[in-house]
């Protein structure tokens, strides 16, 4: 497997510290907007850091690919036919939807494709 893609070394280290036996990191992307710190993609799960808890608390949420029912690219409008012109992804798990916003549509495209690959 190739080396993981990442935006921030400390976020990569945080994901590395919680890996399961045989699990490998694919990518760790910094998120923008209120609440979310980053998203990590491994060979077994999606890991989301949620900073929206009161009192400077945060959660690290692990979502096994088998629990993801769908993944969406979220956009306010179509941009000249460019499917991945937005930087927001929505991951549907049961009744809950996790939204993560990225800097750049290339990251959105990569996250979408990795989730589709492993959730199938």
Secondary structure, DSSP 8 states (H G I E B T S, - for coil): ----EES-HHHHHHHHTT--TT--EEEEEE-BSSSEEEEEEESSEEEEEE--SSTT--EEEEEEGGG--EEEEE-SS-BTTBTT-S-EEEEEETTEEEEEE-SSHHHHHHHHHHHHHHH-
